[in-house]
């Protein structure tokens, strides 16, 4: 019985000491310590990303291109448009860090990075590529232009802005900033 009482007293003392250390904050300097880099280092690391794609648009279209009076080349083309932020344009003047807790960043406006149609994925409905290389290239160029126009009509640039602001805010908060302000030029 005596050993049981001594054990209970030791457990109570250890619990009390642990509670005191916790409340006094002695462990805070070792736990959850976040180190924020200085502004030039942050800019350098962000610029190394170069392009931050924040929106994509995919479309499959049918494009017709006349060959002769009654003949034409008809293709099905799959296209992709990618938009986002060109982070190479960032400078130190675009990023402000205050008290290691607040980050403000002004990003360059979004832009279209790529309009891609892979000619190897093009399906021919009518006509043949081998016999009509110039006509095929014109059809691809027109299909690419249509896909680009459709992406812009669909609001790819606005989607890229909103998605980018959200992604970067979450990313910088994960890096330890309590407040993050993302603006776009």
For each residue, the residues with C-beta under 8 A, 3 or more apart:
1: 4 5
2: 5 6
3: 6 7
4: 1 7 8
5: 1 2 8 9
6: 2 3 9 10
7: 3 4 10 11
8: 4 5 11 12
9: 5 6 12 13
10: 6 7 13 14
11: 7 8 14 15
12: 8 9 15 16
13: 9 10 16 17
14: 10 11 17 18
15: 11 12 18 19
16: 12 13 19 20
17: 13 14 20 21
18: 14 15 21 22
19: 15 16 22 23
20: 16 17 23 24
21: 17 18 24 26 27
22: 18 19 25 27
23: 19 20
24: 20 21
25: 22 28
26: 21 29
27: 21 22 30 31
28: 25 31 32 33
29: 26 33
30: 27 33
31: 27 28
32: 28
33: 28 29 30
34: 175 176
35: 176
36: 97 100 101 175 176 177
37: 41 42 45
38: 41 42 97
39: 42 43 92 95 96 97
40: 43 44 92
41: 37 38 44 45
42: 37 38 39 45 46 95 97 103
43: 39 40 46 47 90 91 92 94 95
44: 40 41 47 48
45: 37 41 42 48 49
46: 42 43 49 87 90 95
47: 43 44 50 87 88 90
48: 44 45
49: 45 46 52 87
50: 47 86 87 88
51: 84 85 86 87 88 113
52: 49 84 85 87 164 167 168
53: 56 82 83 84 113 160
54: 83 84 85 110 159 160 161 163 164 167
55: 82 83 84 110 156 157 159 160 163
56: 53 80 81 82 83 156
57: 80 81 83 147 150 151 154 156
58: 78 79 80
59: 78 79 147 150 151
60: 76 77 78 79
61: 76 77 79 143 146 147 150
62: 74 75 76 125
63: 74 75 76 77 139 140 142 143 146
64: 72 73 74 139
65: 72 73 74 75 135 136 138 139 142
66: 69 71 72 73 135
67: 71 72 73 127 132 135
68: 71
69: 66
70:
71: 66 67 68 127
72: 64 65 66 67 126 127
73: 64 65 66 67 124 126 127 128 129 132 135 136 139
74: 62 63 64 65 124 125 126 127
75: 62 63 65 122 123 124 125 127 136 139 140 143
76: 60 61 62 63 122 123 125
77: 60 61 63 117 121 122 139 140 143 144 147
78: 58 59 60 117 118 121 122
79: 58 59 60 61 115 116 117 143 144 147
80: 56 57 58 114 115 116 117
81: 56 57 112 114 115 116 147 148 151 156
82: 53 55 56 112 113 114 116
83: 53 54 55 56 57 110 111 112 113 151 156 157 159 160
84: 51 52 53 54 55 110 111 113 160 164
85: 51 52 54 107 108 110 160 164
86: 50 51 89 108 111 113
87: 46 47 49 50 51 52 90 107
88: 47 50 51
89: 86 108
90: 43 46 47 87 94 95 105 107 108
91: 43 94
92: 39 40 43 95
93:
94: 43 90 91 105 106 107
95: 39 42 43 46 90 92 103 104 105 106
96: 39 102 103 104 105
97: 36 38 39 42 100 102 103 177
98: 101 102 104
99: 102
100: 36 97
101: 36 98 177 178 179
102: 96 97 98 99 177 178 179 180 181
103: 42 95 96 97 172 177 179 180 181
104: 95 96 98 180 181 183
105: 90 94 95 96 168 172 180 181 182 183
106: 94 95 183 184 185
107: 85 87 90 94 164 168 182 183 184 185
108: 85 86 89 90 111 184 185
109: 161 184 185
110: 54 55 83 84 85 157 160 161 164 184
111: 83 84 86 108 157
112: 81 82 83 115 148 151 156 157
113: 51 53 82 83 84 86
114: 80 81 82
115: 79 80 81 112 144 147 148 151
116: 79 80 81 82
117: 77 78 79 80 121 122 140 143 144 147
118: 78 121 122
119: 122 136 140
120:
121: 77 78 117 118
122: 75 76 77 78 117 118 119 129 140
123: 75 76
124: 73 74 75 127 128 129
125: 62 74 75 76
126: 72 73 74
127: 67 71 72 73 74 75 124 131 132 135
128: 73 124 131 132
129: 73 122 124 132 133 136
130: 133
131: 127 128
132: 67 73 127 128 129 135 136
133: 129 130 136 137
134: 137 138
135: 65 66 67 73 127 132 138 139
136: 65 73 75 119 129 132 133 139 140
137: 133 134 140 141
138: 65 134 135 141 142
139: 63 64 65 73 75 77 135 136 142 143
140: 63 75 77 117 119 122 136 137 143 144
141: 137 138 144 145
142: 63 65 138 139 145 146
143: 61 63 75 77 79 117 139 140 146 147
144: 77 79 115 117 140 141 147 148
145: 141 142 148 149
146: 61 63 142 143 149 150
147: 57 59 61 77 79 81 115 117 143 144 150 151
148: 81 112 115 144 145 151 152
149: 145 146 152 153
150: 57 59 61 146 147 153 154
151: 57 59 81 83 112 115 147 148 154 156
152: 148 149 155 156 157
153: 149 150
154: 57 150 151 159
155: 152 158 159
156: 55 56 57 81 83 112 151 152 159 160
157: 55 83 110 111 112 152 160 161
158: 155 161 162
159: 54 55 83 154 155 156 162 163
160: 53 54 55 83 84 85 110 156 157 163 164
161: 54 109 110 157 158 164 165 184
162: 158 159 165 166
163: 54 55 159 160 166 167
164: 52 54 84 85 107 110 160 161 167 168 182 184
165: 161 162 168 169 182 184
166: 162 163 169 170
167: 52 54 163 164 170 171
168: 52 105 107 164 165 171 172 180 182
169: 165 166 172 173 180 182
170: 166 167 173 174
171: 167 168 174 175
172: 103 105 168 169 175 177 180
173: 169 170 176 177 178 180
174: 170 171
175: 34 36 171 172
176: 34 35 36 173
177: 36 97 101 102 103 172 173 180
178: 101 102 173
179: 101 102 103
180: 102 103 104 105 168 169 172 173 177
181: 102 103 104 105
182: 105 107 164 165 168 169
183: 104 105 106 107
184: 106 107 108 109 110 161 164 165
185: 106 107 108 109
